[in-house]
Amino acid sequence: MVTLSIETSDCTGGVALIRDGRPAAEVVITSKETHSRRLMITIRWLMQRLEFDWSELDLLAVSLGPGSFTGLRIGLSTAKGLAFALGLPLVGVPTLDALASNVIACKGDLVCPVQDARKSQVYTALYQIGNSGELERIRPYQALSPKELPAFVPYGQSVLLLGGGLLLYQDMIVNGFGDRAVVVPGHMTHVRAASVGIMAEHRWQKDSNCDDFRTLKPIYVRPSEAEAKSQHRRSRGAIL
């Protein structure tokens, strides 16, 4: 089985080819250039370098967010276009799920991915390693102030922290947790397209459950700037 995976939730994005649950190749790029200018070029280059034909793909995977609104739209639009053109199933994977999967932990451990949400907030969720060794999400996706993060985790329990949000707010977050915080090494900081693809492939092989590319939407958690302004105008109109 061969899966093409796309991750564009942040300025660091990537493309990966997964073969039977293992990365065959992965490209990770951090650039100020928008994903729209480099994504398809990277996909074509990767396919050519591995001498893969489009007909050899079995599944498409894409990161759904939360993350950069523009980046998520670009990644999802590209994945939808490929799904339509190639007639392939598409599986969307929540970004925080994929990030949390970078961690190798023991049964019962808590994992808390932290991504920059701008506006002095971070995107986060809370996971626990279950009896099967797989991640189980135990708190919903949220946008929080870094100062609110320690209260998001059950009091007294240590937690594995990782993600780009730590690069911006590590001192504030770690000081809030005190000795409960275990900061995961920096090479696990970014969401990997390979992680997205492996999770998507696992879901597909488990129950052949794909998403409808016509209705699949990003996970935004909070409204976009345009939506927030529209809501504000509507609320002001209601008051007047």
C-alpha positions as CSV (number, residue, x, y, z in Angstrom):
1,M,0.0,0.0,0.0
2,V,1.3,3.5,-0.9
3,T,0.0,6.7,0.7
4,L,0.8,10.2,-0.3
5,S,0.6,12.5,2.7
6,I,0.4,16.3,2.9
7,E,1.1,18.5,6.0
8,T,0.7,22.3,5.7
9,S,-0.6,23.4,9.1
10,D,2.5,25.6,9.8
11,C,5.3,27.4,8.0
12,T,7.2,24.1,8.4
13,G,5.3,21.8,6.0
14,G,6.0,18.5,4.3
15,V,5.1,15.8,1.9
16,A,5.7,12.1,2.5
17,L,5.2,8.8,0.7
18,I,4.3,5.9,3.0
19,R,4.7,2.3,1.9
20,D,2.9,-0.3,4.1
21,G,3.1,1.8,7.3
22,R,6.7,3.0,6.8
23,P,8.0,6.2,5.4
24,A,9.5,5.6,1.9
25,A,10.5,9.2,1.6
26,E,9.7,12.5,3.3
27,V,10.5,16.2,2.4
28,V,10.3,18.8,5.2
29,I,10.6,22.5,4.3
30,T,10.6,25.6,6.5
31,S,10.2,28.7,4.3
32,K,8.6,32.1,4.2
33,E,7.3,31.1,0.8
34,T,3.6,30.1,0.9
35,H,2.6,26.5,0.6
36,S,0.7,27.3,-2.6
37,R,4.0,28.0,-4.4
38,R,5.9,24.9,-3.2
39,L,3.5,22.1,-2.4
40,M,2.7,20.6,-5.9
41,I,6.3,21.2,-7.0
42,T,7.5,19.2,-4.0
43,I,4.9,16.4,-4.6
44,R,6.0,16.0,-8.2
45,W,9.7,16.1,-7.3
46,L,9.2,13.4,-4.6
47,M,7.2,11.2,-7.0
48,Q,9.8,11.5,-9.7
49,R,12.8,10.9,-7.4
50,L,11.2,7.6,-6.2
51,E,10.1,6.8,-9.7
52,F,6.5,6.4,-8.5
53,D,3.6,6.8,-11.0
54,W,0.4,8.4,-9.9
55,S,-1.4,5.1,-10.6
56,E,0.6,3.4,-7.9
57,L,-1.0,5.5,-5.1
58,D,-3.6,3.8,-3.0
59,L,-4.5,6.5,-0.5
60,L,-4.2,10.3,0.1
61,A,-3.7,11.8,3.6
62,V,-3.9,15.4,4.7
63,S,-3.4,17.3,8.0
64,L,-6.7,19.0,9.0
65,G,-5.5,21.4,11.7
66,P,-5.8,23.3,13.9
67,G,-3.1,25.5,12.5
68,S,-2.5,28.2,10.0
69,F,-5.9,28.9,8.3
70,T,-4.3,29.7,4.9
71,G,-1.9,26.7,5.1
72,L,-4.7,24.3,6.0
73,R,-6.9,25.5,3.1
74,I,-4.0,25.1,0.7
75,G,-3.2,21.6,1.8
76,L,-6.8,20.4,1.9
77,S,-7.6,22.0,-1.5
78,T,-4.6,20.2,-3.0
79,A,-5.5,16.9,-1.4
80,K,-9.2,17.2,-2.6
81,G,-8.0,18.1,-6.1
82,L,-5.8,15.0,-6.2
83,A,-8.5,12.8,-4.7
84,F,-11.0,13.9,-7.4
85,A,-8.5,13.7,-10.3
86,L,-7.0,10.3,-9.3
87,G,-10.2,8.7,-7.9
88,L,-8.4,7.9,-4.6
89,P,-9.8,7.7,-1.0
90,L,-8.8,10.7,1.2
91,V,-8.3,10.5,4.9
92,G,-8.0,13.7,7.1
93,V,-5.9,13.5,10.2
94,P,-6.1,16.1,13.0
95,T,-2.8,17.9,13.3
96,L,-2.5,17.7,17.0
97,D,-3.1,13.9,16.9
98,A,-0.2,13.6,14.4
99,L,2.1,15.8,16.5
100,A,1.3,13.8,19.7
101,S,2.2,10.6,17.8
102,N,5.8,11.7,17.6
103,V,6.3,10.8,21.2
104,I,7.3,7.3,22.4
105,A,5.7,6.9,25.8
106,C,4.5,4.3,28.3
107,K,1.0,3.2,29.3
108,G,-0.7,5.9,31.3
109,D,1.7,8.8,30.2
110,L,0.1,12.1,29.3
111,V,1.1,13.9,26.1
112,C,0.3,17.5,25.5
113,P,1.1,19.0,22.0
114,V,1.4,22.8,21.9
115,Q,1.2,24.7,18.6
116,D,1.4,28.4,18.1
117,A,-2.1,29.8,17.5
118,R,-1.0,33.5,17.3
119,K,-2.8,36.2,19.1
120,S,-0.9,35.1,22.3
121,Q,-2.6,31.7,22.3
122,V,-1.6,28.1,21.6
123,Y,-3.6,25.2,20.1
124,T,-3.5,22.1,22.3
125,A,-5.2,18.9,23.3
126,L,-4.4,16.2,25.9
127,Y,-3.7,12.5,25.2
128,Q,-3.0,9.5,27.3
129,I,-1.3,6.2,26.3
130,G,-3.9,3.5,26.6
131,N,-3.7,-0.2,27.3
132,S,-3.1,-0.9,23.7
133,G,-0.2,1.5,23.6
134,E,-2.1,3.9,21.3
135,L,-2.8,7.5,21.9
136,E,-6.2,8.3,23.3
137,R,-7.4,11.9,23.3
138,I,-8.9,12.8,26.7
139,R,-9.4,16.5,26.3
140,P,-10.7,18.4,23.3
141,Y,-8.8,20.6,20.8
142,Q,-8.7,24.1,22.3
143,A,-7.0,27.5,21.8
144,L,-5.7,28.7,25.2
145,S,-3.4,31.3,26.7
146,P,0.0,29.7,27.5
147,K,-0.7,30.6,31.2
148,E,-3.9,28.5,31.1
149,L,-2.1,25.4,29.9
150,P,-1.1,24.0,33.3
151,A,-4.7,24.0,34.4
152,F,-5.6,22.0,31.3
153,V,-3.7,19.0,32.6
154,P,-5.0,17.1,35.7
155,Y,-3.3,18.5,38.8
156,G,-0.3,16.6,40.1
157,Q,0.3,14.6,37.0
158,S,3.4,15.0,34.9
159,V,3.1,15.5,31.2
160,L,5.2,15.3,28.0
161,L,5.2,18.6,26.2
162,L,6.1,19.2,22.6
163,G,5.4,21.4,19.6
164,G,6.2,24.7,18.0
165,G,4.3,26.6,20.7
166,L,7.1,25.7,23.2
167,L,9.6,27.6,21.1
168,L,7.7,30.8,21.8
169,Y,6.4,30.2,25.3
170,Q,8.6,27.5,26.8
171,D,9.7,29.5,29.9
172,M,6.1,30.6,30.7
173,I,4.7,27.1,30.2
174,V,7.4,25.1,31.9
175,N,7.4,27.5,34.9
176,G,3.6,27.1,35.2
177,F,3.9,23.3,35.3
178,G,7.0,23.2,37.5
179,D,8.5,19.8,38.0
180,R,5.4,18.2,36.2
181,A,6.8,19.2,32.8
182,V,8.9,16.9,30.6
183,V,9.9,18.7,27.5
184,V,10.3,16.4,24.5
185,P,13.5,16.9,22.4
186,G,13.4,19.5,19.7
187,H,13.6,17.1,16.7
188,M,10.1,16.0,17.6
189,T,8.8,19.6,17.6
190,H,7.2,19.7,14.2
191,V,4.2,17.9,12.7
192,R,5.5,15.4,10.2
193,A,3.8,14.5,7.0
194,A,5.0,10.9,7.6
195,S,3.0,10.8,10.9
196,V,-0.1,12.1,9.2
197,G,0.3,9.4,6.5
198,I,0.9,6.6,8.9
199,M,-2.1,7.5,11.0
200,A,-4.3,7.8,7.9
201,E,-3.1,4.4,6.6
202,H,-3.8,2.8,9.9
203,R,-7.3,4.1,10.0
204,W,-7.9,3.0,6.4
205,Q,-6.6,-0.5,6.9
206,K,-8.6,-0.8,10.2
207,D,-12.1,-0.1,8.7
208,S,-11.7,1.3,5.2
209,N,-13.1,4.5,6.6
210,C,-12.2,7.5,4.3
211,D,-13.6,11.0,4.3
212,D,-15.9,12.6,1.7
213,F,-13.5,15.0,-0.1
214,R,-16.5,17.1,-1.1
215,T,-17.4,17.9,2.5
216,L,-14.2,17.5,4.4
217,K,-13.3,20.7,6.3
218,P,-10.3,21.9,8.3
219,I,-10.4,21.9,12.1
220,Y,-10.1,25.6,13.0
221,V,-11.0,25.5,16.7
222,R,-11.7,29.2,16.7
223,P,-13.2,31.5,14.0
224,S,-10.9,33.0,11.3
225,E,-10.3,36.8,11.4
226,A,-12.9,37.3,8.7
227,E,-15.5,35.2,10.6
228,A,-14.7,37.0,13.8
229,K,-15.3,40.4,12.2
230,S,-18.5,39.1,10.6
231,Q,-19.8,37.8,14.0
232,H,-18.8,41.2,15.6
233,R,-20.8,43.1,12.9
234,R,-23.8,40.9,13.4
235,S,-23.7,41.3,17.2
236,R,-23.4,45.0,16.9
237,G,-26.4,45.1,14.5
238,A,-28.4,43.0,16.9
239,I,-27.7,45.4,19.7
240,L,-28.6,48.4,17.6
